[in-house]
Amino acid sequence: MLASDLRTIGQVGSTVCIGLLLDTLIVRSFIVPSLVRIYGPWFW
């Protein structure tokens, strides 16, 4: 990142932010509880 300009750093930051939001809002809210329900005892 030392040789990059400001636009590249902004794009990386935006990508990380969107990834964190998707993980927090979608994966942890819907997908993980659904998998726990589907797999039941095998999940643990």
C-alpha positions as CSV (number, residue, x, y, z in Angstrom):
1,M,0.0,0.0,0.0
2,L,3.0,2.3,0.2
3,A,3.1,2.7,-3.6
4,S,-0.6,3.2,-4.1
5,D,-2.5,6.4,-4.5
6,L,-5.4,7.6,-2.4
7,R,-8.1,6.2,-4.7
8,T,-6.8,2.6,-4.3
9,I,-6.8,2.9,-0.6
10,G,-10.4,4.2,-0.7
11,Q,-11.5,1.3,-2.8
12,V,-9.9,-1.2,-0.5
13,G,-11.5,0.4,2.5
14,S,-14.9,0.4,0.8
15,T,-14.6,-3.3,-0.2
16,V,-13.7,-4.2,3.4
17,C,-16.6,-2.2,4.8
18,I,-19.1,-3.8,2.4
19,G,-17.7,-7.3,3.2
20,L,-18.1,-6.7,7.0
21,L,-21.6,-5.4,6.5
22,L,-22.6,-8.4,4.4
23,D,-21.0,-10.8,7.0
24,T,-22.7,-9.1,9.9
25,L,-26.2,-8.5,8.5
26,I,-26.7,-11.5,6.2
27,V,-24.4,-14.4,7.2
28,R,-24.6,-14.1,10.9
29,S,-28.3,-13.2,11.0
30,F,-29.8,-15.6,8.5
31,I,-27.4,-18.3,7.2
32,V,-25.8,-19.5,10.4
33,P,-29.2,-19.9,12.3
34,S,-30.6,-21.7,9.2
35,L,-27.6,-24.1,9.2
36,V,-28.0,-24.8,12.9
37,R,-31.7,-25.6,12.3
38,I,-31.0,-27.8,9.3
39,Y,-28.0,-29.8,10.8
40,G,-29.4,-29.9,14.3
41,P,-27.2,-32.1,16.5
42,W,-24.5,-32.6,13.8
43,F,-23.8,-28.9,13.9
44,W,-22.5,-29.1,17.5
